[in-house]
Amino acid sequence: MKIIAFGGSNSKHSINKHFATYAAGLFENAEVEVLDLNDFAMPLFSVDLEKEMGQHELAKAFLAKIQSADILVVSLAENNNNYSTAFKNIFDWSSRINKEVFQQKPMLLMATSPGTRGGASVLEIGRNALPRYGANIKATFSLPAFNANFNLEENKISNKELHKELNDIIKSSF
């Protein structure tokens, strides 16, 4: 089983990338590939630019990565209660090639943030919007207060109850 995991941020120190990597590692007998959104940096999408350039090769490469997956593990970064610009731009370019960006792959959709809401706003947006673009969301999970509940040195959730909750979600949903 192949898992494609990514955090919806282009930050070099993305807590959502750390979180997606960690969660993907909880699946048993899985080959995990973690994507870095910086590898898919494209000019800001516009229909005029698309008309001039055509379909962007990096959007095609992103879609090919999604196609190669059996399961997607996505942790959305929240910027001003919404997707990060980096994620939205890749999503916009990709959706013009294939509206089913996520290609009906089973998805664990997550979010985390330093705040106590744990990216709840962007998680709700993703839960409502992404299925219209081929996201087969099997489960969602929000990790509140990332810095208090995740140990970066050990790369794991330090809160035992939240760790168990995420493990239980993975075992029961996938």
C-alpha positions as CSV (number, residue, x, y, z in Angstrom):
1,M,0.0,0.0,0.0
2,K,1.4,3.4,-1.0
3,I,0.6,6.5,1.0
4,I,1.2,10.0,-0.4
5,A,1.3,12.5,2.5
6,F,1.7,16.3,2.6
7,G,1.1,19.3,4.6
8,G,-0.8,22.1,3.0
9,S,2.0,24.7,3.5
10,N,5.2,25.7,1.8
11,S,6.9,26.6,5.1
12,K,10.3,24.9,5.4
13,H,9.3,24.1,9.0
14,S,5.7,23.3,8.4
15,I,4.0,21.8,11.4
16,N,1.4,20.3,9.1
17,K,4.1,18.5,7.1
18,H,5.5,17.1,10.3
19,F,2.0,16.0,11.4
20,A,1.1,14.4,8.0
21,T,4.5,12.6,8.0
22,Y,3.8,11.3,11.5
23,A,0.2,10.2,10.8
24,A,1.3,8.4,7.5
25,G,3.8,6.5,9.6
26,L,1.0,5.1,11.8
27,F,-0.4,3.0,8.9
28,E,0.9,-0.6,9.0
29,N,2.7,-2.1,6.0
30,A,2.8,1.1,4.0
31,E,5.3,2.7,1.7
32,V,5.1,6.5,2.5
33,E,6.1,9.3,0.2
34,V,6.0,12.8,1.7
35,L,5.5,15.6,-0.8
36,D,6.9,19.1,-0.2
37,L,4.7,21.8,-1.8
38,N,7.9,23.7,-2.6
39,D,8.5,21.1,-5.3
40,F,5.3,22.2,-7.0
41,A,5.8,26.0,-6.9
42,M,4.1,27.6,-9.9
43,P,3.2,31.2,-10.8
44,L,-0.1,32.4,-9.3
45,F,-2.9,30.9,-11.2
46,S,-5.0,32.9,-13.6
47,V,-6.9,32.0,-16.7
48,D,-4.9,34.5,-18.7
49,L,-1.6,32.8,-17.6
50,E,-3.0,29.4,-18.3
51,K,-4.0,30.5,-21.8
52,E,-0.5,31.8,-22.4
53,M,1.4,28.8,-20.8
54,G,-1.0,25.9,-21.1
55,Q,-1.2,23.2,-18.5
56,H,1.7,23.6,-16.1
57,E,4.1,20.6,-15.9
58,L,4.3,20.8,-12.1
59,A,0.5,20.5,-11.9
60,K,0.7,17.4,-14.0
61,A,3.5,16.0,-11.8
62,F,1.3,16.7,-8.7
63,L,-1.6,14.8,-10.2
64,A,0.7,11.9,-11.1
65,K,1.8,11.7,-7.5
66,I,-1.9,11.6,-6.4
67,Q,-2.6,8.9,-9.0
68,S,0.3,6.8,-7.6
69,A,-1.3,6.7,-4.1
70,D,-3.5,4.1,-2.5
71,I,-4.2,6.5,0.4
72,L,-3.8,10.2,0.9
73,V,-2.8,11.8,4.2
74,V,-3.3,15.5,4.1
75,S,-2.8,18.0,6.9
76,L,-4.1,21.5,5.9
77,A,-2.3,24.6,7.1
78,E,-4.6,27.4,8.2
79,N,-3.8,30.9,7.0
80,N,-6.4,33.5,8.0
81,N,-9.1,30.8,8.5
82,N,-8.5,29.3,5.0
83,Y,-6.1,27.3,2.9
84,S,-2.6,28.5,2.5
85,T,-1.8,30.2,-0.8
86,A,0.7,27.5,-1.7
87,F,-1.9,24.7,-1.4
88,K,-4.6,26.7,-3.1
89,N,-2.4,27.6,-6.1
90,I,-1.4,23.9,-6.7
91,F,-5.0,22.9,-6.3
92,D,-6.1,25.6,-8.8
93,W,-3.6,24.6,-11.5
94,S,-4.3,20.9,-11.0
95,S,-8.1,21.3,-11.0
96,R,-7.9,22.8,-14.5
97,I,-6.3,19.6,-15.8
98,N,-8.5,17.2,-13.8
99,K,-11.4,18.4,-11.8
100,E,-11.1,15.2,-9.7
101,V,-7.8,16.4,-8.3
102,F,-7.8,13.8,-5.5
103,Q,-9.0,11.0,-7.8
104,Q,-11.3,9.3,-5.3
105,K,-8.3,8.1,-3.3
106,P,-9.2,7.4,0.3
107,M,-8.1,10.4,2.4
108,L,-7.3,11.1,6.0
109,L,-7.9,14.9,6.2
110,M,-6.3,16.7,9.1
111,A,-5.2,20.0,10.3
112,T,-3.1,21.4,13.2
113,S,-2.1,24.8,14.4
114,P,-0.4,26.4,17.4
115,G,-3.8,27.5,18.6
116,T,-6.3,25.5,20.6
117,R,-8.7,25.2,17.6
118,G,-6.1,23.1,15.7
119,G,-7.0,24.5,12.3
120,A,-10.7,23.8,12.7
121,S,-11.7,26.4,10.2
122,V,-9.6,25.1,7.3
123,L,-10.5,21.5,8.2
124,E,-14.2,22.4,7.9
125,I,-13.6,24.1,4.6
126,G,-11.7,21.1,3.3
127,R,-14.2,18.7,4.6
128,N,-17.0,20.5,2.7
129,A,-15.1,21.5,-0.5
130,L,-12.6,18.8,-1.4
131,P,-15.1,16.0,-2.0
132,R,-16.3,18.1,-5.0
133,Y,-12.8,17.6,-6.4
134,G,-12.5,13.9,-5.9
135,A,-11.5,13.7,-2.2
136,N,-12.9,10.5,-0.7
137,I,-12.5,11.6,2.9
138,K,-12.7,8.6,5.2
139,A,-11.8,10.4,8.4
140,T,-10.8,13.8,9.8
141,F,-8.6,14.7,12.7
142,S,-7.6,18.0,14.3
143,L,-4.6,18.4,16.6
144,P,-5.0,21.4,18.8
145,A,-2.1,23.4,20.3
146,F,0.6,21.7,18.2
147,N,3.5,22.9,20.3
148,A,1.9,21.5,23.5
149,N,0.7,18.2,22.0
150,F,3.5,17.2,19.5
151,N,7.1,16.5,20.3
152,L,9.2,17.5,17.3
153,E,12.4,15.8,18.7
154,E,10.6,12.4,18.9
155,N,8.3,13.3,15.9
156,K,5.1,12.1,17.6
157,I,2.0,13.3,19.4
158,S,3.0,13.7,23.1
159,N,-0.6,13.8,24.4
160,K,-1.5,10.1,25.0
161,E,-5.3,10.6,24.5
162,L,-4.9,12.4,21.2
163,H,-2.3,9.8,20.0
164,K,-4.8,7.0,20.8
165,E,-7.7,8.9,19.1
166,L,-5.7,9.3,15.9
167,N,-4.5,5.6,16.0
168,D,-8.1,4.5,16.5
169,I,-9.3,6.6,13.6
170,I,-6.7,5.1,11.3
171,K,-7.4,1.5,12.4
172,S,-11.2,1.9,12.1
173,S,-11.3,3.9,8.9
174,F,-8.7,2.4,6.6
